Amino acid sequence: MMINRAIRNVTARQTPVVSLTTDLPMSGRAAFVGSDQTSAGATAAYLMGRALGERQGKILLVYSAPYRAQEERELGFRRVLRAEFGQLEIDDRVNSNDDSEHSYRHVMKYVEDHGAPAGVYNTVGGNLGIGKALRDSGLDKSVVFAGHELNVNSKLLLEGGEMDRRVTAFERMA
């Protein structure tokens, strides 16, 4: 709300504003330049479902602050999972706080309390913590782990095999 108000104040003075990464359609912005986050989440669900095949199970969804981009990813993911892969369901949501250590602790706690999920879908940052939690739990080769944002951290996880190369829906980070 505060950001939308600030943009409306700027655009009221005839200054055009372009949203990057996260769209703010109610702000009065002139344009949006970025990924279609709903499609990115839908793609992640499709690829995860294909990677898991006929396997049934729970998907752990990792989220953070209620940013529009993350909410749209989750929406697309849920929509495709429900429509195309009924044998899979989202079991729980874990808040990563966009922090690897926070992600690590919460994924470890989830595994301790609920056992191994079939997959982990990270809509936000904190990929390193999730990869470490899966590795430390001995699940890095059996749990399909998908996320976003091609950066140094996710590159390391992909190269190490902790993130599944077949599944991860990336947007290139500048």
N, C-alpha and C positions, 0 to 999 in steps of 0.2 A: 504494500500500500504506500509506504513512504517513498519508494523508488518511483512508482507510478505518478504520485503527486509531484515529485521533483521534475520528472520529465514533462508533465503537463504544464508546469510553470515555465519551463524553458521553451516548449513549443508555443506557448501563448505569446511569447516575445518574437515569434516568427523564426525561431532557430530550429532547423530540422534535426531530428535525433534518429540514429540508426541503432537498433538492438543487435548485439552480437551474442552468439552462443545460446542465450535464453531469450525467447520472444516475450515481449510485453505488449500484447495486442490492445489492452485497455488503457495504455499510457498515452496514446496520441502519437506514438513514434511514427516516423515517416516510412520506415522499412525494417525488415528483419533479414539478417544474413547469418545463416547457420544451418545446422542439420535438422532434418525432420526427426525429432526425438521419439515420436510415437512409432515411426517406422523403424528406428534403430532398436527400440525395445521389442517390436514385433519380430524383427530379424533375429535378435538374440534368442527369443523363444523358439522360433522355427529351427534355428541351427542346434539349439540345445535338445529340442525334441528329436531331431534327426540323429544327433550323436548318441542319445540314450536309447533309440530304437523302441522296442516293445517293453523295455524295462519300466516297471512301475516304481513310483516313489515320490518323495517330497522334495520340493525345491526351496532352499533357503534364499530369501530375498533380502539383500542388504541395501539400505537406504540411508539418507542423512537428512539435512535440512529440507524443508518443503520448497525447493526450487522447482519452478515450472518444468525445466528440462528433465529433472529426475522423475517428477510425477508423470510426465508424458512417456518416459521410457517404461515406467512401471505399468502404465495403462496399456501400452502396446504389447508388452510382455504378457500380461494377464489375459488380454483379449485372444492372442494366438494360442497360448497354452490351453485355455478353456475350449476354444473352437477346434483345435487340431490335435491336441495331445491330452485327452481326457484321463489317461492313466497317470498323469503327473499333476500334482497340485502344490500350490504354495502353502507351506506348513507354517511359516513364521516370518516375521520381519525383524531384522537386527539393525540397529542404528550404528553406523560406523563413525559418525561425527566427522566424516572425511579425513580420518586420521588412522594411520596404519596400526599403531599400538592399540587404539580403541577397537578397531576391527578385529585384531588378533584376539583380544580378550573376549569379545562377544561371540565370535565364531567358535572359539575353544569352549566357552560355556554352553553354547547351543549343542555342540557335538557331545559334550559331557552329559547334558540333560536329555537329549533326544536321539542320540546316535547319529550315524552318518546319513546325510541327505544324499539323494541321487545327484543333485546339482546345486550349485551356488550361483546366483545371478546378482552381480554387484552393479547397481545403477549409478554409483558415485565413485569417489576417490577411496584410497585405502586398500588398493589391490595387493600391495606387498604384505600387509598384515593378514589378509585372507589366505594368500599363498603360503605364508609361514604357518598359519594355523592348520591348514590342510596337510602340509608337510609334517609338522610336529605330531599330528594325529595319525599319521600313516595313511592319509586319505588322498594324497595328491595324485595318485595314479588311478583311483577308482571313482572319484567325484568329478563330474564335469563342472568346470569353473569358467564362467563367462563374465566379461565386464566391458568397459568402454575406455576410451582415451589412450591412444597410442603415444606413450611417452617412455622415458628411460625405465621407469619401474615396470610397466607392463611388458616392455621389450625383454627385460630380464626374466620375467615370469614365463613368457612365451618360449624363450630360448631354453629355459630350464625344464620345460614341460609341465609346469605347475598350472598355467592357464592353458586351456585347450585351444590350439590353433584353429580347429575346425569351427569354433563357436563364437569367438570373441568378435563383437560388433564394434569396430573402431571408428573414431573420428580423430583425425590427426590434430594433435595439440601444437600450437605455435610455440 
